[in-house]
Amino acid sequence: MFRPPPYARIAVVALVAAVGVGALAGASRLPIAPSGVAAATRPPVQAAVAPWFDMNVRGADINLWAPATMPIGAPPIKGRAGILVDMDTGEILWQKDPDLELAPASLTKVLTSLVALENFSPDQLVTITPDALGQSAADTLMGLKAGQTLTVQELLEGMLLPSGDDAASAIAVDTVGEERFVAAMNAQVAALGLQDSHFSATVGLDDPELYSSAHDLAVIADYTYEQFPLFDHIVDSRTITLPASVDHPVFHLHNLDALLEDYPAAVGIKPGWTGNAGACLIGMAVRDGHHLLAVLLSANYPARLESRLFDWGFQLDGLAPLLPPTPAPKPTVAT
């Protein structure tokens, strides 16, 4: 898979590793306290009591910008919110209510992946406990059982391909604890300068305290893709088989991302759905060195819609469309 060079527009400005919020001086916002109140309005939190103590949180300056005159001719999109970004320049090519706070469903797991990759070695072993399980029959699952031991990488694969809620829970509960892990997620959001997001769990199930925006999710996905090649490899995989070992049975993992089938240049990243969120998708496509990233929230058939957005976006770069033209509506015959 094509791997882009480091983006000149992304500047890593700080790394918090068992230190206080003062280390985030280069970030545009300070970490968010568990109550959801911005830490900038409160006295500095001491490292010894910070809820994400001893967790790495990396700050970066990622600028997404809209031109004075937006490109015209984008395909019609009926989702509640969305954004299409040229990842190489940060230019927003299309947007619809990009700052609207909505339920992100399993798009949450991109941030869960970012925090896990920032803090754990892919080879780190995690033993599954009953506390990480107990999901409902309606949840998407990897199929974990208590007592099994998997690596962080295997849990990431089970979380990102079949969207395993059990894997997303275990990667927090059975490492540093969910409260501490989720606090690091919100500290990471703040360190990236994002203001329209708050996370209450690693999974993405509907919760009034869990919300994000198309803009924020685009920044999170952009940054995660640029920083962690392992993430890129996982989300671009159609299937992954985890061979049986003494610690766990074989797992056959299939990617739920329809974009990989719908658009030839797609390279992932993550779909999601809940009753409140509707169908959601963060997608990425690469053609001739051009990288486009799209986010759609609460949109029917988001993979089809993003495929059209990508084709239109690449045409702005002078590339021929990959999809057949959309059939024109049949004329109405007068009776």
Summary of the structure (lengths in Angstrom):
residues: 335
radius of gyration: 19.9
end to end distance: 55.2
largest distance: 77.9
contacts: 1151
relative contact order: 0.17
helix: 29%
strand: 21%
